[in-house]
Amino acid sequence: MHKELSDLINRNVQGANAVAFIPADSKKFDGSITVEASHIYKVIEFLKNNKETSFNSLHTQSGVDYLDYMEVCYMLTNYDPTAPRNVIIKVKLTDRVNPTVDTIVPLFAAANFQEREIYDMFGIKFNNHPDMRRILCPDDWSGWPLRKDYIAQKDYNGMTVYPDDKMNFEDRDFIVRQDMIKKAQSEKAQ
């Protein structure tokens, strides 16, 4: 399905450069289609309004940080009882300083809060979003908490962000030990 769908996108949305990812074990892993970030609105609009696809619901939208680049993923669903199906559309954003992509709120109202959450956690801005502001953190919070390079501020408005008496040091120490073990095994394997 993904190869056919990426071909259909490429025939109908000039410049989308849709590429299907089909995992070796498709029973365990979902496939996806990556498109050019600058064409995401046109691609989603096509998938929603085309009679062949009719993806009539935005199931979810999320951000991912891979350190080298950021990604926004869109899971669309077609609830047609004769052929229900899902597709994951991805866009790659290489600018970590000011990552931006167009909003899809005019196509799916459900994208409103999901895009705000992605902005709040990853700092990815959605062009032409009707209300692009933080939704989980305070407006004056520093940084983007789900980025891999995020370092939490120590204090906020006179409060300690991670007070020692509230920390579970045993879990944190376990995680640190596991990371050290993995690093040692990796170095040994080389």
Buried (B, 14 or more C-beta within 10 A) or exposed (E): EBBEBBEBBBEBBEEBBBBBBBEEEEEEEEBBBBBBBEBBBBBBBBBBEEEEBBBBBBBBBBBBBEEEEBBBBBBBBBEEEEEEBBBBBBBBBEEBEEBEBBBBBEBBEBBBEBBBBBBBBBBBBBEEBEEBEBBEBEEEBEEBBBBEEBEEEEEBEEEEEEEEEEEEEEEEEEEEEEEEEEEEEEEEEE
